[in-house]
Amino acid sequence: MRSSLAALRVSSLKSELEARGVPYAGLVEKSELVDLLEQHYSAPKRAGGFTTRVPKHTAAETQSGWRTKGRCPFSGSHGYTTEQGRHDWLEAKGIASDAARAVTDDVRASPDLAVPLYYWQLYSLLGPDAITGLVRRFYGRVLGDTTPGSIASAFTRIADLDHHVATQSAFWIDAFGGGRHYHGGDYRLNFHHENNAASVMNAQGAKRWMLHMGRTLCDARCDYSAIDPRIKPCIVDFLRIKVRKYASASRSTKYAQWRFDEGDFSFVARDSEMVALYRSDASANPSRAALAGEDEICLKIALATAEELPGFKVRELRRFLEARGVEHSHCVEKSEMLALAIVAL
């Protein structure tokens, strides 16, 4: 069968995929289209194909009632990066092999808000359009940045906006459990970072990249609370694990210049979804547990009130003062730091 599929034109491959309702956004290689069609060839064809898969009303309306139905709005599958992504998550969380078996590899999200959402399940909730939209808004910011320190030229010298959106959407869709879209997986990603994107793989590039990503996620168009309040914390978790991984990849001279800075994630304190989740009652809102420990601390420090500051630990007061640029090296007692913190509010 594969040889006959490979003989088809790209336009014909896409038509066959559309007829079966199979999304192919982000695929740029013919071989990837052939792989995808081979996987879904036995699926029944639909009238109108992929374009009628999502009703004319908004995607958010389509997805918002999924928990009531107990069925994810999109059908995901394992991709080229699924297992590696899960392995990265387990390693980052320090979960040993025995306990790892309890962490599902299912690409479908649970409708129970008390159950953790993993980033390899995000596609089942977001689908291709929402993921591609996020990537497009991000690269629109990157390529449109003309301020000092801009990394736009590192991307425009390679290709235009549509090219970057197509390739990175393929990676994000694949990493989020949308099936085999990013042919080559981590090998292809590393090759791209060490060659095409080498000028960005440094401390300055990492900071500017995260600046634009933070602003993109804080955009009202990236509000996913109506679909599932676990989504935004899960995306932030995905980013933190990926950036840490790049920063620790000492085997590569390019990655060795990359730096992880938790301060780059301070945008969570400006994100309306993350703030609402932090301020919600944990006993009434089980999804509050989706916040990572790092995000809890960031939100606690950023949103602190004068009434809350006395309950801060010394290290939390220190971070509070550092975040506000207050010199505190002369402080010996906690009370001295507390006095400074209250003035800094």
N, C-alpha and C positions, 0 to 999 in steps of 0.2 A: 504493500500500500504506500509506503513512504516514497518509493521511487515515482509513483504516479502523482503523488501530491507535490513532490519537488519539481515536477515538470510543469506545474501550473504557474501562471503569472502571479505577481504579487497582488494585483487587483482582484484576481479570481480567488486567491487564498483568503483575502479579507472579506469578499462577498460570502464565501462559504462559512466563515466564522460568524459573520453578521446574521446569516440565516439560522444559525444555531444559538444565537443570543450569547456568544462568547466574546467578552471584551478583549481587545488587543491593544489598547492605548499604551504607548511607550515602546512598542516593539519596532526596531529599526532594521533588523536583519531578516532576510527571507527565511533563513533556517529556523529562526525563532517562530515565525508564523507557521511553518511546516510542523514544528514540534507541537505547537498549541493545537493545530487542527487535527493532528494525529491523535492527540489525547481525547478530543471531543468529537471525533468523526461519527461515532455511533449515536450521538445525541440527536434527537428529532429536530428537524428544521421547523422554524417558526415563521409565520406570515409576517413580513416586514422586517425580520431579522433584529439585529442589535438595537436599531434605532427605536424600536417599540418596546424594548425590554423595560425601560423606566417610563412610567406614565408622564403625561404632560405637566402635572403638578410638580412642585419642587421635590428635590431629593430628600430634604429634611422631612417633608410630610410623608414621603414613602417610608422613611426609616424610623420615624418617631414612635410608631406603635409596635415595634418588633418584639418587645418584651411581653406584651399582652398575648401576642400570637405564639411566643416561645420559639420563634424561628428567625434566624439571622436574615437580614434583608438581602445579603449577597452570598453566593456560594463560592467559597475559597478552596484552595488546594495547595499542597506542598510545592514550593518552588525551588530554585537553585540555591537560595540562601536560607531556607527555613531552618534546617538542622544546625547550620553554623550560627545562625542568629540565636537559636535557643541555647546552644553551647556557650556563646558569649554572655548571655544573660545569666546562666547558672554560674559561670566563672566569676562574673562581676559581683554576684550576690554571695559568693563563697559557699555555694551549696554542693556538698559532696555527692559522689555517685549514688550512694544508697538513698539519700533524700531526693535526688534528682528524679527518680521514678515517679514521685508524687506530683511533679510539675508536668502538666499535660502538654502534648505536642499537637493537640487538636487545633485546627485553624478556625474553628467556630467558637464564637464568644458565648459565654453562659449568660442567660437572661437574669440570673441572680446577681444583684448588685454587690452582694457580700462575697462573691467569688472573684478572685483576681482576674484582671484582663491583661493578657500578654500581647506584646506588639506583633507577634505572628498571627494574631486574631483580628487585627484592626481592619483588614480588608473586608471581613464578613460584615462589619458595621458601616464602613465608609464607602466601599465600592470604588470603582476606577475614577469617576468624575471628581469626587471630593478630594481624592489623593492628588490627582493631576492638577486640580485647582490650587491646592496648597503649594505644590512645587512651582507652578507658574507664577504665583504671587511672590514667592521667594526669589526666583531668578529675575523677575521683573524689578525687584528692589536692588538686587546685586548689580545687574547690568545697567540700571539707571542711576547708580551712585556715582556722582562726580566730585565728591568731597575728598580732601586729603586722606590717604590711606585706603582709597578704594581698591577693590580687587577685581573690578569689572574687566580690565584688560586681560586678565588671566583667562577669562572665559570668551570674550569677544574675539580674541585672536584665533580661537579654535573654531567657533561656529556661532550662529545666531541664537536668539532666544528659543525658537521652536526646537532646535536640535537639543539643547540642554534640557528643556522640559521633557522631550521624548525619552532621552536616555535615563534621566534621573527619576522620572515617573515609573519607568520600567523597574528600576532598582527598588523604589519605595513600595510599589505594588507587590513585587516579589517578596521583599522583606516582611511585608505586612500580611502575608498568607494568601496572595492573589494568584498563585500558580507560577509556572515557569516563564517569566517575562525577562529576567536579566540573565541572559545566557553567559556562562562563565563564572557567575557568582563572585566570591571574594577574590579569586584570582584576577578577574577582569577589573574589579574595583581597585585592587592594589596597583595593578598595572597603570590604570588611569591616574591614580593619585601620584605615583612615582614618576610619571612621564608627562602626560598632558597637563596635570594640575600641580606640577612640582613647585611652581612659584607661589602657590597658596598654602602649601603644607609647611607652615612655620607658625610661630607664636602670633605674629601680627595677622596672618591670614586667618588663623583659627578664631581670633577675637572678632575680626570684621565679619566672618562667616556667621558666627553666633549672634552678632548684633542684628544682622538682617533676619536670621531665623527667629529670634526672639520677637522682633517687631511684626513678623509675618504671623506668628502664632497669636499675638495679642490683637490682631486685626479682628473686627467684628465678624468678618466673613469666615473666620476659623473658629466660630463658636459651635461646639458640638454637643452642648449640654442637652439639647432637645432629643438627641439620638441616644446618648449614654454619657453620664458625667465622668465615667472612668477613662474616656478617650484621651482628653487633653493630658492628664497626668501620665498616661501610658506613652504618648508621643514624646513627652519630656524625658521619660525614663529611657526610651529608645535613643534619643539624642545623647543623653549623658553617658550611656554605655558605649556608644560608638565613638564619641570624642575621647573618652578614657582609653578605649582600645587603641586608637591612633596614637595617643600620647605615650603609651607604654610599648609601642612596637619598635623597640631599640634595634631590631635586626635591620631596619631600613634607615639609611642616612637621611632620607626625606622625612620619614615619620619622626626621626629623632629630634627634628627642629620644631615639631608640633608641641604645644603646651596645653595642658588642661587647667582651666581656671574656673572654680566653682562660681566665682563672681559673674561669669558669663551667663549664668542661669538666673540671675537676679530679676530677669524679666517676669518670672512667675508671679512676683508681687504686684505687677501691673496688669496681669491677665485677669479679666473679670471672672472667668470660670474658676480659675485656681483660687482666687480670693473668696468667692462664694462657697466653694467646697471647704476651704479652711475654716470659714466662719460658721459652717453648718454644724448642727448637733450630731455628734458621732452616733449617739444612741438611736437617733431617728433617721439618720442617713448612712446606711452601710457603705456607700461608695466613698465616703470620706477616707476610708482605709487605703484608697488608691494613691493617696499622696505619699511620695517617697519621703524618707526621713530628712534628706537634704532640703526638700521643698518645704517641709514643715518648719524647719529652722529659719529658712529664708523668709517665709511669710510671717513667722512669729516676730522676727526682728524688724521687718519692714512695717508691720502693722501695730507695733507695740504702743500701748497707752501708758500714761503716767501711773495708772493704777496697777498695771501688769509688771512694770519694770522691777519693783522690789522682789518679785518672785523669780527673776532671772538668775541663772548661775553666772559665775564670774566669767567663764568663757563666752557666754552669750552676751553679757554686757560688753565684753571686749569687742566682739564682732559688731555689736550695735554701734559702738563708738567708731570703729574702723570704717563701717559703712557710711558714716556721716562725716568722715575726715577729721575726727576730734582727737587731738594728741592726748594720750593717757599713760605714757610710759612712766610718768612720775607717780602714778597712783600705786599705793601699797595696800590699802584696805578696800574691800568691796564697797563700803559706804562712799568712798571717794569717787569710784567709778560710777556708782549710782547717781551721785549728785551731778556729775558731768552729763550723764545720760538724760536726766530729767531736764536739764538746761538745753540740751541738744534737740529735744522734741520740737 
